């Protein structure tokens, strides 16, 4: 793993003239056009980057985009990798390792999720304050390499309280309504059954999805500061469930996208 990460980092640095980003952004379903807010300097397709997987999910492009937002240097992942695609957890989280060694110390992760909190509705923007990991594999399982981080990781603050506070302040100024909540990560790729939605609620989560948790665990392993945001693209409870498919998820995410883009952009500029 160490040698693969260093090989990839060296390739990227060579291709981007040692561009040194401060922020990493992982763009989830329907949120890929955030890159329109970046003054782009370099674009590297995943297929050209050594050791990188390639996203296979509709709505996920496959490129690393380097540039600036205001005076902040960023790299954005257009398309993430999911455990349900058949990748190992180490492959899913590999880009986060690479980001760390490119110099990034803050990471913003976005996703689409199903809501179980009755205060949410389709299109709600949720700032993730904590998560519950129900994925069947852990990204840190196996021998630990101390060069990345400690064997046992303190997860008392997976999502930065300071970044959350700043994001809420920014949202208020921009007149963007936001909620906060706990995200539960399941493997997927099936959408949840009524009983699974009931389980999510009983376990104390507000929304459920198929990503984000592995990336955040690995980011915290390397002491990166994390901020997570989710767009509610469908609602479910123990009595009924809205008919949902991936096209509708993308449509709901795209509707909320302008507000999410504005919020992430201003957070990066002002934090």
N, C-alpha and C positions, 0 to 999 in steps of 0.2 A: 504493500500500500504506500509506504513512504516514498519509495523510488518512483512509483507511478505518479504520485502527486507532484513530486519535484520535476519529473519529465514534462508533465502537462504545464506546470507553472512556467518553466523555462521556455517552452514553446510559445505560450501566450505572451510572455514578456518580450520575446524576440519579435513577435508579430505586431505588437502594439507599442514598440519603442519604449518599453519599460513604463507604460502607463500605470499609475499607482492609485487605484480606486480606494475610496474610504468606505463607501456603501455598496453592499450587494443587494439586489432586488430579485426575488423569485416570483415570477408572474404565473398565476393560476388560470384556470379555465375562463375564457372570455375577457381576460384582462391584459392581453398581449399588446394592445396599442398604447400602453403606457410609454413605450419607447418613443412615441411621437413627441413626448415632453423632454426628451434627451437631446442635447446637442451632440449628435453622434460623431465619434471620431474613428471608431473601428467596429466592424462586425465580423465575427468569426463563426461560421456554421459549425454545429457540433460534429458533423461528419468529417471535418478537417482537423479536429482537435484530438491529439493522441489520448487514448484511454477513456474518452467521453462516450457515454451511450447516446442514443438518438431517440427523442420523444416519438411515441407512436400514436398519441391521442389526438383526435380531431379538436381543433381550436388551440392546439399548442404548436407554435412554430419551433424551430430548432436552431437557435443561434445565441451566442453571447454578444451583447451590445455594450460597447464602451463609450463613455462620453461624460458630459457634465450636465448638472441641473443646478442653475444658479452658479455658485462658485464651488460646488461640491462635485467631486469626481465619483462616478458610479459605474458599476457593471450590472446589467440586467440579464437574467435568464429568460429568454422567450421560449417557454416550454420547460416543464420540469419532468422528472422521471418518477414513476410510481411503482411500488412493490407489486401491484396487480398486473403490471405489464410483463412480469417475469424476471425483472432485474432483482439482484440481491440487494439487501439493505446497504451494503457497502457501495454498490453502484449508484443507488438512489441518492446517497449522501455525498458521493465523491466530489461533485461540484462545490459543495460547502467547504470541504477540505482545501480545495484549490483556491477558493476565494480568500480563505484565511492567509494562505501563503503568498497571495498577491498583495496583501497588506490591509485587507478589509477587517474592520473591527465592529461594524454594525450591519445587521442584515434585516431586511424587510421581506416577509413572506405573505403572499396573498393566496386565497383559495375561494372556491365555491362550496357551500355546504347546505345540508338540510336542517331546517330549524325545528326544535321541539318546544322552545320557550314561547308561551302564548302571547308574549309582548312583541314577538317578531312577526314580520310578514314577508312575503316574497319581495326581494329588493332591499331589505334591511341591510345596513352596513354594521358589522359587528367587530369591535376591537377585541381580539383574543387576550384574555387576562390570565388564562391557565389552560392546561390540557390534561386529558386522560388518555393514556396510551393503551389501546386494546389491539394493537397490531400483533400478529402471531410471531414476529421475529424482531429482535432488538438490534439497532444499528451498531451497538457497542459490544455485542456478543463476540467472544473469541479473545485471543491474546491482546492485551492492551499495549500500545506503543506510547510510552511516556512522552515522546517528542510531540505528539498531538495533544495529549491531556492526561489527567489522572485516571486511575482505574475506576474509582467511584466518584460520580459527578453529583455535585449539589444541585438539585433541581427545585430549590425553594423559590427561585424567581426566574422561571424559564423565559418569561416575557418582561422586558424592562419596564419597571414602574415609572421611571423617568420619561421614557419614550411614550408610554401610554398617557401620562399626564399632559405631555406636550401635544400629543395628537388630539386629545379632547379639547385642549385650548385652541388649537388650530381649527378644529371642526366648528367650534362655537363662533369663531371669527368669520369663517366661511359660510356660516348658516347651513352646515351639513348635519343632518340628524344622524347620530351614531348611538349604538348600544354597546354594551360590553358583555362578555360571556365566556363560558368554558367550552372548549372544542374537544370532541372525542374522536379519536382516529381509529377507523376500522380498515381492514384490508381492501374491501371491494373485490371486483368491480360492480357487483350488483348494488342497486339502490336498496334502501332498508325496507324490511317488512314492517307491518304494524307492530308486531311484537318486539322487533328490534328497536323501533322508535320508542316504545314504552320502556325498554331496557335502558336506552340512552338517557331518558328523563329520570328514571329511578336512580341511575348511577350519579346523577347530579350535573350532567352536561346540558348545555343550551343548544348545541348544534353538533352535527356529525359529518365527517368527511373522510376522504381516502388519502390524505397527503399531510404535509406540514410537520407533523409530530417527529418523524425521523430526522428531518433537516434541522429542526430546533434542538433536538437532543444532541446532535453532532456539533452544532454551533456552540452550544453551552459547554460541551466537552472541551472546546478550544477557547472558552471564555469570550465569545463574541456576544455583543448586546443584540437582543432580538425584539422585533416588533411584528405582530401578526394581525392580519385583517381578513375578514371573511364576508362574502356576499351570500345572503340567504337566497337560494334559488328554488327551493321547494319547502313545503311545510308538511309535517306529519305528526299525528298523535295516536293514542290508542284506539280512537273511534273511527278515524278516517284518514285517508292519505290522498294527496293530490296526485293525479296521473302525471308521471314525470318520465322524461327521456333526456338523453344528452343534449339534443338540439334545444329543448326548452331551458335546460340549465345554462347553455351558452347565451340564449336570448335574454334570460333574466340577469345574468352577469353583465352582459353588454349594456343593458339599460342602466345599471348602477355604476357602470365604469367611469363616466365623466366625474362623478363625485369622488370615487375612490382615487382616481388619478390625481385630482386636485389635492386631496388630503395627503396622499403619499408625497407628492411633489413639495408641498409646503412644509411637511414634517422634515423632509430631508434638508431643505433650505434653511429652516429655522432651528433645527435641533443642534 
